[in-house]
Structure formats: C-alpha cells, structure tokens
Amino acid sequence: MIDSSFGPWARVLANLVNKYGAKPASFLCYIFILLIALILSCMFYYVALGEIKIVDVLAVMFFSAVTSPVLISILIHAMRQLEDSKSYLESATKQEKLLNQTLKDNINRLNNEIDERKMALHAKHRAIEELRKEIAERKKTQQELAQQGMLLRSIVDSSPDLFYYRDENGVFAGCNKMFELVIGKPSEELIGRSVEQIYPQNFLPEVLRTDTEVSTTHKPITLDVEYPVNDENRWFEMRKLPFINDNGQYIGLLAFGRDITSRKEAEQALETAYKDKGKFIATLSHELRTPLNGIVGLTRMLLDTELSQQQKSWCNTIFSSAETLGNIFNDIIDLDKIDREQLDIATDSINVSDFINDVVNFAGLIADQKGLDFTINRSGMLDVYALLDPTRLRQVLWNLINNAVKFTHKGGVTLECRRENKETGPWLAISVIDTGLGIPSDQQERIFDMYYKAPDLTGANAIGSGIGLAVTKALVLAMKGQIRVSSIEGQGSRFDVDIPLTLCSAPKQQSYAGRSLYILLVEDVPLNAEIATNLLEQRGHEVIWAETGEDALSLVATEDDLDLILLDMQLPDINGDQVAKEIRADSHYDNLPIVALTANVRSAEQELEGISIQGALAKPINTTRLDRMLADLFGIDAKQNSAKEHLGKVSFSEQQQHELDIETITDFMDSMGVDAFKRSARLFKTLNPKYCTELRDALESKDIEEYASVAHKLKGAAGSVGLNQVQLHAKKMELDAELVDTQVLSMWLEQLEEKIELGQSLLAQAIEQLAANQNEA
C-alpha cells in the first residue's frame, strides 16, 4: 500500500493513469521527474557549492532519466496493483455489505417468518380451540336437535290428530302414528308409495280431486271425511295445505286430520233431536187439532141447522173459542220454526192502506183500554197493492204496539207509516213511538236477544217471556227488512221497521165454479172425515173415504175416475209421504193431483220433497183456501163470483172497521149465510142485557170471581158476532177484575154498555150492507 504521505501524489498519478492511460501518464511522470531532478540538483549544487555545474546537473539528469522509467513502471505497476487491490477491496466490501444486507434481510425475513409462524401457531391453537368448542357446541346442538326431534316426533306420534306429508308427485314422505293407525299400515310400508297404492278405490277420486285443487290454487282447504278405522267408520276434519319453497314453487302437500266423530255424532244427535222436536210438535199439533177439527166442523154444521137463540149463542162461543185455540197452535209451530231458523214468508197481494187500517183498529183498542192516546201519521202514497206477508207483518206491529202500550203509563203511542223511495226501490217505513219508561242505553244493543229482558227503572227485569222482540227481529229479517231502536230512559222509545215493497196489481178473487169432482179423502179420524166430506159435498163434489194408507192405495188402484186425492200426512199404518210415493211410482197416475192435509204445511212440504204433489191444506180445512186450491187445480170460471168475493167489495166506514171485526163477520156470513148470522146477532142482543144484569149483581155482592166469569162469557159472545171492541173491553174486565177497586169495575160496566149499544148499531148496518151485496151476487 502507498504511504499516507504519498497519498496525494499517488492519487494524482492514479487519476492521470485513469484519465490518460498508462503510457501518457508514464510520460508525464517521466517529464515531471526529470523536471524535479533538474530543479532539485540545481538547488542542491547552488546551496551546497554555491554554484551550479552543468556537468553535475546533467549527471543527475542522466541518472534520473535512466532510473525514473523503472521507478515509474514499478510505481505504475504498484499503482495498478493498488487499484486492483482497492477495487477488489471495494468489491469485497460491497459484497460484504451486500452479503451483510442480504444476511440482515434474511435474518429479518427469518424473524418475520418466525413471528408469523408463532402467530400462525397461536392462530392454529386458537382455531383448534375454537374448533373444539364448535365441535362441542355442534355435538351439544346435535344432541339438543336429536332430543327436540325425538320430542317433536313423540309429540307428533302421540298426537290424536293424524299427519302426513307427500311430495309434489304425490308420494308419501312422512307420517305419524295416528295416520299409520288409520291406514292400518306401518310407516315403512307407506313412505315412498303413491296415493293409488295407499287408499281404497272408492276414496281415490275425492283424494285426487282435493290434492289437485291444493296444488293448482296453492290455497289450503278443509273438508270432512268419513273413513273406516278398525271396521268402524270414523269422521275426520282434514286440513290440506300446500308446501311452498322460497321461490314460490309447490314442492309437496301437508295434511292434518282431527277425529271429529264425537262432534259429528253430536251434530247428528242434535239434528235428530230437532227433527224429533219438530215431529213431536207436529204430532202434538195434529193430535190436538184432531178434536179441534171436530169441534170447529161440527159447530159450523150445527150453525147451519135450526137452533134456538141460546143454542146459536153457545155454538158461536164454541166456534170462536176453537178458532182462538187453533191460533195458539199456530203460534207454537211458529216458535218451533224460529228456533230451527225455518221461518217462511208467504207473500200475497195486499192493499197497504187497508192493512194499516187493520193495525190502527187494533192499536186504538189496546191503547184505549189503558187510557192512552193513540195517533196515526201517514205520508206518501200508501193506497197501493204490494207483495207482503200480512200475517208476519201484523205480528211484528202488534208485538211492537203491545210492548209500547205495556210500558207506557201516561201519554200515548204514535204509529208513523211512510212510503219512501230509495235506490233499491220503494220501502214501507213504520215507526212505533211511545212516551213510556224507555230503555237504558247500555241495554239497547241486547234488546233483540232471545230471552233477554231489559231491567226497568227499579233494576228488576221487565215482565214478559223475553222472546217477543227476538221473534220480531227474526220476522223482519226474514222479510228482508231492517229494525232499529232508539230510546231515552224515562222519556220513551222508538222502534223503526223498514220493509221493501214489491208493488203489484190487485189480486184476483178465485173460486171454483167448474164441474163436480170425484175426490178420494184419506183421513184416519172419522169425525174429521165427516166434516171434510160435508164441506166438499156442499160444494157439489162426490167423496169416497179411506181410513188407512192401504185402503187409499187400494181405492186408487180400483177407482178409475178419481179427480183429486186429499191425503192426510199421519195415518195409522203408513204415513202420507209413503202413500204419495207409491202412487207416483206408477206412471199411470202422473196426472192425478195430490193435496196434503196437515197441521204443519211446511213440515209436510219437507216430508214430500222430491214427490210430485200439487199443494197442501192446513187442518181444519179453511173453506176459502179450499176453494182457491180447487180453482188453481181445475180452473176458474171468470163469469161467476162467489158470495164472499162480493162481500169483500163492501165499503165500510172507519168507525165500523174500528168497532167490528169485519173479516170474522164476512167469513161467518159466507159460511153460515145471512139469515143464520142475523139470528146470531139477534141472540146476542137478547143475551146482552142478561149478561149486564149478572155483572151488576156480581158487583153489588162484591163477587169478583163471578164478575170475571160473566165478562168471559160476554167476551166470547161478542167475538162470535164480530163486536171487536166489546170483546176486547170484556177481556180487560175479565183479566183485570181482581186488580182494581169496585169503582173502576162499575165504570167499566158503564163503558161496556155504551160500547155494546154502539157496536150493535154498527153491526146491524154492516149486516144490511153485506146482505145487499150478497143479493147482488
């Protein structure tokens, strides 16, 4: 290595070599050395000798010229060695530095890898730990799921309801024990099988139909199915639901079934009980009507014979009482219809104004009995004919008016009748308004409930059965109407009834005036048969009588000229429906009319449903309905009118309609004749003073029981001749005799005598009017 003192010269030489190359640098160094030798030799000799000798200087120059190339070569070679060493050292240093850096990098990477491996190891340990926990949780979850699955399976299997699942192809994929029990096969034999392989052939159509409905509509359905289980028919309520995936695709069917055999048996038992109840009521009505029919018929026949005035009066009383009893039977049947929701509405063409007048007469009478004012307000065109059920509508209004009078102690009752035109057509709006006790606001919603009785102001339940308003609402709804109530406690109540009006023309009066008919009467009670035979023979018909169903079938087979069969529904051997069925089984009798005789027309129509019959008549036979039925079946002679048709054309004053029962009078005169009814009226006129005397004597002796008894007799006698107001007043005297003092009883007696006098005068006028019209007929 070059000494440090030569360092700068060495670096200069090195720079020259590097810059100009070895030869130019050597040459420059050679010149430089010679120059330096020259300067130094001159300086030396000058200093040492004091003079410069050229020879000495040239010797030095020569020596320098000879030795300097060697020196320069050595120096340059050394420089090159030094440079090479330096380059090597620098290269080694660089390599060492690079190696050190690489080593450091490798060490850092190794450290990073070690750290990463440590972290990975820790992560691995954590992952393993988490995996262990997850495995433990999975095992726990699987155990819980297994337990829940076992529990769910146990619940499903122990459920009394059956369950099964079928895929979209109808193949069974799962079921519970109850389904296995019902089908009678284990699940191993059910799963994987189709519907056709499981169910009997007679069940397949319904199963496939319901399955198709669920799969196509994607809607659940519910149906009752009867299926044999262990040789016993059981009822199941089946619920079939579609199984839909997240994409809304149908992938199967779920079905649940509940055993409802007990419920079905209860329903059947209830239905049987209803039928038995209906049969019991019909039978009871039939059995009660049997003697009643005899009473009415024989009384009517007796009235057509020569009797004394007293006997006529007695017969009229019997006739009126029997008719009243018949109406009670009708009420019993109607209550049964309401209970079974079988109310039927029989509409007829009636004059609305005339109907309202009838209601007004009744309302005025019962309001007057209690000393209340009665007001009628009309608006709109009411003098029209409409299709209404007068019996049902009258029952509704009578019930409302009776209630209004019952719960009103002072003030009055108002009846408002309006004809209103709505979008759906004309309506009849009727309001019954009273100034009575009123109904508490919290009770008004329940006032139409069956058997509910709103408490009065004292907190006690109101008197009555609690069925009147419920029946009223049922009747209004059956007529497709509406009923509402509004009331202020202590001020009164208002009931509004709206009934749709179907306008029509006036009805034609029908009466049979054709040829004599050959009629087979099938009736097991001889008395009823005798009365019916007399009624028919009076109209010119020939009647043969059969007491049993077998006799009836024999006569039908042997008699070729029969025009009509009047068939009683309850016979001792076979019922009327069976008789009618056997007759209709022979096509030879297809055109032979059959009319049922029954106490319950609706029940008879139900029993004969599917059997061709031409009508039904209620017993005892009503002559008007009998004539109408014959006219419908065998034609109407338009040129001839019955006496009753002419009687119906008589125009009575408002006072007559108020005091008299015009319908009863015209019916009695039609049945008994004018002379016979006149005799009855004269008989009442004769007996009337006797009754009044007996009432006065009972009042003087304070024999209230006798007073009520005589009033009862007078009531019946007045009803038999159509003295409506007298009858109602006598009824009040009979029923309330024990509730008032003698002064009131005396006042009632005076009022009775006044009403009798007025009534007899109006009755005489009515009889003359009816007689004149009957003569014109």
Summary of the structure (lengths in Angstrom):
residues: 777
radius of gyration: 62.1
end to end distance: 174.7
largest distance: 217.6
contacts: 2282
relative contact order: 0.05
helix: 60%
strand: 16%
